[in-house]
Amino acid sequence: MESRSREAGRRPTLRGRSSECALLDDLVSAVRRGESRSLVLRGEAGIGKTALLEHLIASASDLAVIRAAGVESEMELAYASLHQLCVPLLDRLDRLPAPQRQAMEIVFGLSAGVAPDRFLVGLAVLSLFAAVAEERPLLCVVDDAQWLDQASGLTLAFVARRLLAEPVGIVFGIREPGGELRHVPELEVQGVRNGDAHALLNSAVRFKLDEAVRDRIVAETRGNPLALLELPRGLTATQLAGGFGLMSTQALTGRIEESFVRRLELLSADGRRLLLVAAAEPAGDPLLLWRAAKRLGLGPADAEAAEADGLLEIGGRVTFRHPLVRSAMYRSATAEDRRAAHLALAEATDREADPDRRAWHLATAAAGPDEQVALELEHSAGRAQARGGLAATAAFLRRAVALTNDPARRADRALAAAQACLQAGEFDAALALAAAVETGALDEFQRARADLLRAHVAFISFLDSDAPALLLNAARRLEPFDLALARDTYLTAWGATLVAAHVAREGVLLEICRAVRALPPPPGAPRPLDLLLDGLALLTTEGHAAATPTLQRAAKALAGIPVTDVLLWGWIAASATALLWDIEGMRANSAREVRLLRDAGALAALPSSLSNLAIATSWMGDFAGAASLIAETDTVAAATESRQAPYALLRLLALQGREAEAAAPIASAIELAAPGGQGMASAWAHWAAAVLYNGVARYEEAASEARQAASDPLNWWSMWVLPELVEAAVRAGEAELARDALERLAETTQPCRTEFARGIEARCRALLSDGAAADDLYREAIERLRRSRLRPELARAHLLYGEWLRRENRRVAAREQLRTAHEMLAAIGMEAFAERARKELQATGENVRKRTADTRDDLTAQERQMARLARDGLSNPEISTRLFLSSRTVEWHLHNVFTKLGIRSRRELASALDGPAPS
């Protein structure tokens, strides 16, 4: 990896940089005090970023300092820059939790294993930095960050965002920051002002300049120090006076590079060839340089002139005066000379120690198609994928495509490269490869794979509301060639209709399910996913009664799927238990999925399973547990920069009855449901509003919201809305609407026969009944719901029964039911429904005081989450892993928790927090 001192020859100084230096000195002082700091120094090439970084390092002599520099030619090598940065710290890997240690060992090639989730790698680097900082404050300096490989850039940006209470500073030097660093504080480094600019220019010109010429040069260079020093070199007073060479329309960077080209042209042919080898070798390894040079008949004498002129320095490492010298040398060379340099480097590179860099040099040296080199690139792609370097995998495969002559093999490699681009989030590149491959002769299977790729891009990116139709078409084309893949694609298509807007779903869902029904049975025993797909197809075409037996088998089978299937299908697997009105089963399966994903470090897949677990936990009345899970979901989503509708939060706030707090999540869900987005989100928002309005007894509004949420019968989960619609419609005097909703509800509950399903149906039937029939149904509902673990539904059954008894003038019996309802609802935290019960109790002549807030309400969501995890026995390292923070940050937060709760140890958390640990 390249590391530049840039001490050779004249270089930009710190003249005129007092304010920037003071800011960097303050950053170092903050890290010394135990604070975390991150900063991006942004500015064009030559503006002086490296000089400032050198000042930063010099001012941090008492800190532990690690540094790295991005290299343009290494951007395709996964974790190359991170390896450069972390090599001095690898002796501390044994201090990391086992999953994090294993992730680091895999990405650095120290051990073999399944490619780790990139966010787990980020967490491991955060933990490693924190471990080093416990001994001595740590400063991490990354220059030329615009050339970081994608995996390293994403990892370091993750770490910079997650720093909070560690004595760690991270400073990046970059020309134009990419999306990864957009959340990191930034300082734009601008050109030096007139007096300092004049002094720099005078130091580079040996004759007196006319003031007008001098001012024009300073204006043209915008005070860029490197430009002021380099552009005048080799120009006469006459040329400078006329502005020759400076009035070009080229960008300033290009003009500086041209200046370096002029200097390079003064070297001998062999001197330029040696510099070309050095420019083509990004590792800066002098031994490798000399081995390659020897193959070209070059030696140390050929480097003397370049070293004397300050263009190159060969010592412990090979360093250029500036990256623009490297690019000037490489770009000004002929294609033939570049290929010769890369071939020499490939031959000089150890095949066993560094096969990937060797393959890359061979590929660059190839003048045309070369199957042997393409095979080596494929092997390199496999190794990159094993380390989790998806962008590097795609780059190796794209280069292999260019070197492949056979049309069929070329198409296969192009499709594999497109798939790697898709997995790396490079959607445009994936679509471009798919489009390019279709211009050639493809067989039907290859065309089907291209269709599948386009469909996946449309679904994953939410760029195209036609994703369900595209997936349906791809699945049909795949049927003759790969039945298992076709079935998986149909399942994805079914899931895509679930979240798509109504207009995109219309008609397509039935087509998908009819196509699935027409498929031949899978060979051998059906997989859990086969059972799920068949059950979902039956549900859509034949209804709940026909689908329930298959869905029951699917739910049982899905409870044991391995983590590899959870990664792919966890987002839809919960539908089996949910469709059976089995919220307890949904909670158990989701808890297992979350545990598997945490253990595997598969953080990107966690939000969906966490959300399902939080929904089920809310429904079972553990609001504090649900809030903790939602906070974790938000933490993971923020860390992974993913976005999904706030389904779990909507459910929790609706049950809590917090209308004001629910307004923003409802708006967010509706925004996500914009054309082409997550259509399901809007219906969830209406469902949440219906629950809220039922809680505050605004029944007309509740009926309106519930009607909208349940308007699409093809949305399987609309069955959950129907109890709200029955209750609201009855109270609003819309008996016909209530009866229609009850009929739809019974079609879903009667085949399932769970206590929850039968209890909910009995409660809704009671609302539409009179006299003894109603009384019996309310009692049945309470008895059945008591046998379930869904306390909110049981409490609401008591409330509805009490309200009915009061209207029947049975005050004593009503008071008993309403008192039970109020106590349960208040204990659970269903504030609106509890207030509704309190008012009903008052109407019977009994006074009940409102609940008052206590000190637990002073905790932030993250503090409550940490407190619960600590109460449940998790250590600080375990909590830090769960929440993507360092142990030191967890310790800092828990100190605040103890202060707010007035306690002194973890042993006191159980009594200070609301409720026992969840089972």
N, C-alpha and C positions, 0 to 999 in steps of 0.2 A: 504494500500500500504506500502511496506517495505522501511524504511529509516534507514541507518546504520551509526552509529558514529564510530564504531570499536575502541572505546577507551578502551574496556575491554581487559585486558591482553596485552602481547607484540604485537606490530603491526609495519608494515613497517614505517620507519621514512623518513624525507626529507634529510637525509644524502646523499651528493653527487648530489643533485638536484638543485644546484644554478642556472644553465642556464635555466632550465625549469621554476623555480620560477620567474626568472627575466622576462621571456617571458609572463607569466601569469600576473605579476605586470604591464607590459606594456599594456596588454589587458585591465585591469581595468582602467588604466590611460586614455586610448583612449575613453572608454565609459564615463568616467567623463567629457572628453572634448566635449562630444556630438556626438561621432562617433559610428558607428555600427561595431561589431566584431563577428565573429563566428569561432569556432575552434573544432577540434576533437582530443582528446588525445587517441592514439591507443597503445595498448600493451597487452601482455598476462596476465592471472590471476596472481595477487600477485606482479605485477611489480611496483605498487605504484601510480596508477592513482587516487585512492580515496584520498590518502594523498595529492596529488597535488591539487585535487579539494577542499579539506578542506582548504589548504593554500589559494587558490583563494578566497574562501568565506570569510576567515578571513581578507584578504587584502581589501575586498570590504565592510567594515563595514558601510560606509556612503552611500552605494547603496541599493536600494530595491533588495532583493534576493529571488528568488523562486527556489525550487529544487525538483527533483524527481529521482527515481531509478527504472529501469526496474526489473521485477521479472519474472523468467522463467515460473513459473506456472500460471502467469497472461497474458501470451502472446496471449491467445485466447479471452480475454475480450476486446471488442472494446472500445477504448479511455480511458482505465484504467489509463495509465501513464499520459495522458494529463489531466485527471481529477485530479490526484494527484498534478500536477504542477499548475493548474489554479484555484483550490478551493480558495486560498487566494485572488484571483482577481475577483471573481464572482460578488462582489458588484459594479463593474464598468461596467457590461454588458449594463446598460442603456445608456452608452456613444456610443455604437456601432450603425451603421445604422440598420434599422429594419430587413432586411434579414439576416444580420450577427448575430444579437442578437438572432433571432429565431433559427438559425442553432445551436448556442451554447446551447441554452435551450433544444433543442431536443436531441443532442448527450449526454448531461449530465443528461437527464431524468427529467428536470425541467418542460417540457411541452410536449404535444403530437403533432405530425405533420408528414408530409411527410419527409422521410429520406433525409437530405440535401446532396448536392454534396460535396465530401470531400475537393475540392479546395475552396469552399465557407467557410468551417470550417477553412481551413488554413488561408484564408484571415481574418476571424473573429479573430483568435488568433493573427495574425500580428497586426490588429487594436487594440486589447486589450492590447498587449504589448506596442504599441506606446502610447496608452492613459495613461498607468501607467507611462511610461517614461517621459511624459510631466510634471509630478509632481516631479519625482526623477529618475535618471538613473537606469536602470534595468539590473540585472544579472540573467540569467537563467542557472542552472546547472543540467545536466542530467547524472547520473551515470549508469553503466551497460546498456548502450543503445542497446547492442546486444539483450537484452530481452524486449525491448519495443514492445507492441502490434503493429500490422501492421498499424492500423489507426493512432495511436499516432506518430509512427516513420515517416510516410509519411507527417503528418501535420507539425511536428517540422522541418523536412528537408526542406519543402516548406518555412516555416518562415525564416529559416537560409539563404536560397538562396535569399529571397526577401528583406532582410534588406539592407538599403542604407544610410539613413540620420537620423536614430533614435539613441538616446543614449541607445542602447540595446546590450548586449553581450550574446551569447549562446555558452556554452561549453559542449561538450559531452565526456564522458568517455566510451570507447568501446574496446572490445577485437579485433575483426576483423570487420571493418565497412561493412555494407551491401550496396546495390546499392543506397539506398535513400540518404546516406551521401557522395556519391562519389564526389560531387562538393564543399564540404565544406573544407576549408584549414585544413591540418592535421599535427600533431606533433607526431612522433613515440616515445614512452617512452621506453627506453632500460634499461638493467640492470646497476646497479651501478658498478663503476670501482674498481680495485683491493684493494686500501687502504680502501675505504668505505665498500667494500664487506667483507674484513677481519674483520673490526670492528663489523659489524653486526653478522657475524658468531661467533666471540669470545663472543658476548653478549648472544648467545644462548647455548654455550657449556661451562660446568663448569670445564673442564679440558683442559690442554694444548694440542693443536693439532700439529702433525708433519707438517712442512711447505709443504711437498709434498702432504700430505692428504688434508690439507687446500686448496691448489691450485687446486687439483682435484675437490673438492666439489664446489669451486667457478666456475670452468669451466663448471661442469655438470649443475649447476643451472643458468649459464649465467648471474650471478649477480642479479638474481631475489630476491628482499628483503624478500618476504614472504617465499620463498623456503629456503633461508638461515636461517630464524628464525625457520621454522617448521620442515624441514626434519631431522635435527639432534635430535629432541626431542625423548626421550625414547631409544636412541641407546647408547650402551656402547662405551668406547674408542676402544675396540677391533673391534667391528662392524664397527665403523667409519674408523678405520685404514684399514680394509679390503674392505671398500666400500660397505658393505652389506646394502641393502635398497636404495642405491643411484645409483647403476649401472644397474637398471632396464631399459628395452627397452621402458617402458611406456613414454608417453608424460609427460612433467614436471607438467602440471595441474593434471594429474592422480596421480602422485607421491605425490603431496601436499595433494590431497584429501585422499590418503591412510594414510598419516601421521595423518590427522584429524580422520580417522576411528580408528586408534590405540588409540587415546586419548578417543574417544567415548566408546571404549570397556572397559575402566577402570571404567565407570559409572555403577550404579546399573541398573537392568532391568527396573525398574519403571522410573529411570532418563532418560534412552534412549527412553522409550515410550513417556515421556513428550516432549523431544526434537523432536521426530518424529511428534507429533501433531503440534508443532511450525513450523517444516519444511514444513508440509502440508498446513499450513495456511498462505497464502501470504500477507494478509492485515496487519499483525503485530499488531493486535488488542488484547491487553492483556485480556480484558473482555471476548472476544470470546474464547481465549485460555483457560481460567479458566473454562468457561462453558463446553467446550468440554472435558477438563481434568477430570472434576467432573464426567462426564458420564462414564469414564474409571476407576474411583476410584483413581484418581491422585490428588495431591495438591501441594501447594507451597514448601513443604519440598523436593519434588522430583526434584526440579530445583536447589537446593542449590549447589550441587557438580558441575554442569555445569557452574553456575554463578561464583563459586569460581575459576574454572579453566580458566575463560575468554572465554568460548565457546559461552555463551548466556548472554544477559542482558535483564531483564524484568523491564521496568519502564513505562514511558508514552507510549512506543511502545515496541514490542518484536523485538530485533535486534540480529543477529548472528555476531560473530567476523568477518566472511568473507562469501561470498556466497558459497564457497567451503565447509564450515561446514554444511550448509543447505543440499547441494547435497550429501555430504558424509553420513549424517544421513539418508536421504531419500533412497538413493540407497543401503545402507547396510542393511536396514530393510527387513524383510520377506514380501511377498505379502499379507499374512494374516494380519500382523500388520499394513501395509499401508491401507488396506481396512477398518480396525477397526478405524484407526485415521480419515479417511475421513468420515466414517459414523457418528462418534461422532461430527465432525465439521458440517456436514450437519444438524444433529439434533439440534445443538446449533445455527445455523444461522437462522435469522428471515426470514420466508417465504415471508412476504410482503415487507420488506425493501430491501432484497438482494436475490431475487428468482434465479437469474442466477448463482451466486456463489454457492448457495445451490444445484442447479441442477448439477453443475459440480462436487461437492463433492459426491453427490449421484451416479453419473455415475462412478466415480473413485472407489467408494466403492462396486460397483456391481461386483459379482463374475461371472455372466453370463447374458444372455438375461433378460431384465426386461422392459416390455412394459410401465409400469407406469413412470419409469424414462425416457424412450425414449420419451414419450409424453411431459414430463416437458422440456426436451432438445429441442424439436420442438418449444415449446412456447418461450424458451429462444432465439432460432434462429430468431423467428419472432420479438422479441423485439430488437435484435441486428440489424436486417435488417431495422427496423424503425428508428434506430439511424444512419444508414449509415455504420455500421460495417460489410462489406461484408466478410472479412476474418473470423471474429468471427461467422457470420452466417454459413459459411462453416464448421467451427470447431465443432459447436454444432450439426450440421446435421450429420457430419461424425461419431461423438460419438454416436448419436442416431442410426445410421445404425448398429454399432457394438453391440448394445443392443437389436436389433430387431430380433425376431425369425421367424415371419411369412414371407415366401418368397416374396409374392406380396408386402406387406408393406415395406419390406426391400429394394426391388427394387425401389419402389417409392421414398423412403427416399434417397437412393443412387443417384438417378437421380436428386433429388432436391439439394443434396449436391454438385453434379457435376456442376449443373447450378450456384450455389453460387460461386464455385471456378472459373468458367468461368467469372462471373461478377467481381470477385476480381482480375482477371488477373493471376490466378494460373492455367495456361493452362495444365501443365503436370499433376497436381493433378486431374483436370477435366477429362482428357483422361484416367488416371489410374482408376478412379471410374467408368467411362463408360465401360472400358474393364472388370473390376471386375464384374460388374453387369451382363454383358452378358454371364458370365460363368454359371449363374443360369438359372432357367426356367423363361422366360419372355413372356408376351403376345405380340401381334403384335404392340399394341400402345406403349408399353414400348420400344420395339426395334426401333420403329420409332423415339421416343424421344432421344434414344441413338445416332441414326444416325444424328439427328438434332444437337445434342451437338457437335459431332465431326466436322460436317460441319461448325458450328459457330466458333469453335476454328481455323479451317483452314482459314476461311475468315478474322477473326479479327486479327489474328497474322501474316498473310501473309506468313505462313510457308509452305503452300501447294497450288500450282497452280491449283489443282483439286477442289478448293472450289466451283466453280459454279456447277460442276457435283455432288459433294457431297450434296449440297443444293437441287439440282433437285431430287436426289434419296430420300432424306428425305421428301421433299414435297409430292412426289408420295405416300410414305408409310403413310403419315399423312392423306391423303384425306378421307379414310373411317371413321376416328375417330374424326377429328376436322378440318372441312372445312376452318374455319376462320384462324386457325394456318397454314394450308397448303397454303392458299392464301398469307399470310404474308411471308411464307418461299419462295414461288415462287418470290415474289417481291424482297426479299433479294438476291435470286439467280440471278435475272435480274440485280440488282445493282452490284453484284459480277462480272458479266461478263463485266460490264462497266469499271471497274478498272483493270481487269485481263489482263495478257499478251495475245497477239493475239492467240498464240498457245493454251492457255487454253480456249479461248472463242469460238474457231472454232467448229461449229456444235452444241455446247451446247445451245447457245442462241435460235436457232430455235426450239430445243427440248423443252426448257422451255416455249416458247411462244405457241407452239402447244399444250402442256399439259394444259396451262391456257385456251386456246380457247375451250378445251374439257370439262372444269369444268362445273358443274351445276351452275346456277345463285345463288348468295348468298341469303339466306332467308331475306325477308323484303327489305327495301330500301338499295341500295348499299352504303357502306361506301366510303368516299373520296378515301381511299387507294384501294378499289375495283375498282373504276373508273380509277384510275391511272394504276393499273395492267392491266386491260382490254385494256386501251388505248395503253399501251406499247406493249402488245402482238399483237394487231392489227397493230401497226406501223411496227413491225418486220416481220409479216407474210403477210400483205396486203398493206403496204405502208402508206404514209402520208394522202392521200385522204380519205382512209377508217378510219384512226385513229383520224383525226382531231376533228370530233364532240364529241367523247368520251373524248379526251384530253381537249377540251374546258370545258366540264362539270367537269372534274377532277380539272382543274386549278381553276375554280370558287369555288368548294367545299373545296379544299385544303387551300384556303385563309382564312378559318375560323377554322382550326383544333386546338384542345386544345394543351397545352404545353406538355402533356403526349405523344401525337402523334408526336409532333415536336421533342421530345427527341429521339424517335425511328426512325423516318422517315424523319427528316428535311434534311438529306444528299441527299435524292433522290427526295424529293417533288418538288424541283426547276426544275426538268426535264420537268414537264408539261408545264409551261409557256415558258421555253426556246425552247421547240420543236415547239411552236406556233409562233416563232419569236416575242415574247412579252417580250422584255427586261425590259420595264417599269413595267410590271406585276411581273417579276422576282425580280426586285428591291423592289417593294412594299411588296411582300410576304416574301422575305428574311429579310427586315427591321423589319417586324412583328415578324418573328421567332427569330431574334436577341433580340428584346425587351422582348419577352416572356422568352427566356433562361436567359437573364440578370436578369429579375425580379425573376425568380425561383432559381437563383444562380447555374444553371446547366452549370458550366464552361467547363466541359469536352466535351460537345456537341457543344460548341460555334464555334470552328475553322471552321467547315464545313459551317455553316450558314453565318459567317463573310466573308468567302472566296467568297461565292455566291454573297453576297451583294457588296463586293469590285469589283467583276468582272462586275456586272451590273452598278455600280457607275462609273467605268472606262469607260465603253462603252457609258455612257451618258455624258462624258466629264468633270466630276468633279474629276480631277486627285488628287487634294489635299485631297479631301474627301476619295478617294480610298486609298491613301497612309496612311491616318490615320487609316482606317479600316485594312489595311495590317499590320501596326505596332501593332494594337491591336491583330490581329490574331497571330502574332509572339510572342507577350507577353503572350497570353493565352497558345499557344503551348509550350513555354518555361516553363511556370509555371506548366503545366500539363504533361510535358515531352512526348508530343505526336508528331507525325511526319506525315506530308502529303506533297504531291508535292506542289511547290509554284505556283499553278495555277493562283491566282489573281495577284501575282507579275509579272509573265510572261506576262499576258495580259497588265498590266499597262506599263511595260518597253517597250513592243513591240509598243504600241501606242505612247509612248513618243519618241521612236526612239533612245533609249540609248543602242547601240549595246554592248559597253564595259561593262556596268553594267549588261546587260542581260546574259553575258557569264556564270557566276557562277550559277544563277538559272537554266539556260538551262542544264548545266552539272548535277546539282542536280536532275532535273527531269528525265534525262536519266538514272542516277544511280538508282533512285527508280524504274525504269522500267526494271531493271535486271530480269533475269528469276525468276518467282514466285512472282514478286513484282507488283507495280502499273503500268500496261502496258499502261494505258491511259496517264500517265505522259509524255512518250516519244512523243506521238502524239501532245500533247500540246506544247512541246518544239519546235517541227517542225513548228507548226502553228505560234508561237511567232517569230521564225526565218523568216518565210515567210512574216509576217507583217513588220518586221525590214528591210528586203531586198527590199520590195516594197517601203518602205519609202525612202531608199537611192538610188532607181532606179537601183538596181542590179537584173534585172528581171529574168535572167536565174537561179540564185541561189534561188530567191523567188519561181519560178515555181517548182524547184526540192524539196524544203522544203514543199511547199503546197501539192505537189503530194504525198509525204510520209505521211503527216498528214491526208489526205483524202483517203488514200488507202483502208481503211476498211469501206465499206458502212454500216456495221452493227453497227458501232459507230454512234449513233444518232447525236452527236454534230459535226460530221465531216461536216455537212451542213454549219456550221459557217466558215469553211475554204474555201469553194467553191468560194466566191467572191474574195478572195486573189488569188486563182488559176486562175480564169478567167482573172483578171487584169494582173497577171504575164505572163500567157501564151500568151495573146494578144500582150503584149509589147515584148515578146521574139520571136514572130513570129511563135508560135505553135498554129495555128488557130483550128486545129482539137481537140487538148487537151482542148482548151478554150470552144469549142462548147459542148463537152462531159460534162464538168464541169457545163456549163450553163443549160444543160438538167437536170442534177441531182439536181441543185439548184431549178429550176422551179417546180420540183416535190414536193419540201418542201414548197415553198413560195406561190404557187397558191391556195392551199386549205386553208391557214391561212387568207389571205386577210387583214392582218394588214398593216398599212401605212409603217411600217419598212420593212416588207417582200416585199411589192409591189415596194417600192422605191429601195431596194437593187437589185431586179430582173431587174427593168428598167435600173438601172445604168450599170449592167452587160450586158444587151442586147445592150445598146448603144455602148459599147466597141466593139461589134461584128457587128455593123451596119454602114451604110454610109449615107451621104447626109442628106436629110430632116428627114429621119427615125431616124438617130442617134440624130439629133438636138432635135426632139420631145421627144425622150426617155430620153435624159439628162435633159430636162426641167421637164419632168414628175418625174424623180428621185428626182430632187431638190425640187419640190413642195411637193411630198409625204414625203420626209425625213424632210422637214421643219415642217410638221404637227406632226412629232414624236419628241421625246426629245433627240434623239441620235445625238448630235452635231458633234462628230467626223465623222460619216458617211455622214452627210450633207456637212461638210467641204471638205471631199474627193470627193464628187460629184461635187462641184464647181471646185475643182482642175482638175479632169478628163475632165470636160466640157471645162475648160479654155485651157487645153493642146490640146484637139481636135480642138478647135476654132483656136488656133495658127497654128496648122498644116494645117488648112483650109485657112490660110492667112487672117483670120478675126481678125486683131490685136486689134482693139478698143474693140470689144466684148470680146476677149480673155483676154485683160488687166483687164476688169471689173470683170470677173469671177475669175481670178487669184489673183487679189487684195483682193477680198472677201475671197477667200480660204486662202491666206496668213494671213490675219488679224484674221480669225477664228482659224486657226491651231496654230498660235503663241499665241493667247489668251488662248487656251485650254492647250497648252504645248506639242503639237505634233511636236517636234523639227525637226525630219528628214523630215516629210512631209512638214513642214513649209519651210525648206531649199529647198526642191524640188520645192515648189511654188515660192520661191524667185528667183531661177535660171530661171524658166520659165518666170517670170516677166521681168527679165533682158534681156531675149531673145526677148521680145517685145519692149525693149528700155527703160524700167522703172527701176530705181535704188531703192533698198530697203536695209536698214541697218539691220544687224543681231541684235537679242536681246542680251542684256548684262545681266550678273548675278546681283542680288541685295542682300541686307542684309538678305532676307528671306532664301537664299540658305545656310547661315551660320548655320542655325538651324539643329540639328540632327533630325532623323526621330521621335524619342520619344519626343523631344522638340516641333516639329511641331504638333505632335498629341496632346500633352497637351495644346498647345496654341489654337488649334482649339476647343477643348472641353471647355476650359475656355471662349473663345469667344462666344461659343454657349450657355453659361449661366450655365454650370455645376459648382457646388461648388467643393472645394478641396476634401471633403469626397466622393463626387460622382465620381470625376476623379480617386481617389485612388481605389475605388471599381472596376471601369472599367478596371484599369491597374494593379491591384494586388500589389499596393504599399500603404504605409502609407500616411496620409495627410501631414505629415512633409516632406516626400520625394517629394511629388507633389509641395509643397511650395518652396522647394529648386530648383527644375527644373524650375518652373515659374520665379523665381528670375533670373536665367540664361537667360531665354527667354527675359525678359524685358530688361536686360542689352544688349543683342545682337541686339535687335530691336530698342534700344534707346527710350523706352517708360517707363511710370511710373505707369500705371494702366491698369486694364482689359478693361476699356472703349476704350482704344486706340488700342486694338488688332484688332478690325474689320477693321480699315483702314490700319494697319500694315501688315495684312495677305493677301494672294492672294485670293480674291473673297469673296462673301457673304456666309453666312451659307447655307448649302444644305437644300433643301426643303424636 
